[in-house]
Amino acid sequence: MSTTKKLPDSVQGTVGKAGSGYPVPADLATPSDLKPDEIKNVVTAVNPLVADAFALYTKTKNFHWHLSGSHFRDYHLMFDEQADAIFESIDILAERVRRIGGTTIRSITHISSLQTIKDNNDDFVPADKMIAELLSDNQQIARNQRKAIKTADDNNDTPTSNILQELLDNTERRIWFLFEVSRGGRNEL
């Protein structure tokens, strides 16, 4: 038997369909001083970033595990470092969504419905193609992070904007490393 709970005034009338991220089930309705539309806009901007972080993490680990060639050690270590940073961002973003009164990723199916980063299921990817693909994916994430920062700013959510700015800085660091590696060339002393 289910009982109806009285919701806080800040979330009255905001319960929505499963998987949308906002409005939320009554039992997950974290009170917030943000307006319902502000929460919805921020959640709608951030949840795809969570999905993309999962997708990019998986792709980066895939490339880390299936790497071969003369730069194996350097790329292997770089991919692992980048994957760790991406993985850390997932929890940061997902918990931020919960703190403002939204819900976030629930399953692999949910991730695939929101992700903009394409999976790579090829049996073999040459190292230079891995670098190019990760560079492009990180650039796409940076663009989406910038859009989400604007959305957070436009919806009075400075803490989310600040978190996204820090994560954008980390993304730009990955872009820088991948770009420099992609240039190839000889290492002269």
Protein Blocks (a to p, Z undefined) as FASTA:
>chain_A
ZZdddddfklgoiaccehklpacdfklmccdfbdfklmmmmmmmmmmmmmmmmmmmmmmm
mmmmmggcjklmmmmmmmmmmmmmmmmmmmmmmmmmmmnopacdfbfklmmmmpmbdcdf
bfbdcfklmmmmmmmmmmmmmmmmmmmmmmmmmnopaklmmmmmmmmmmmmmmmmmmmmm
mngpaddZZ
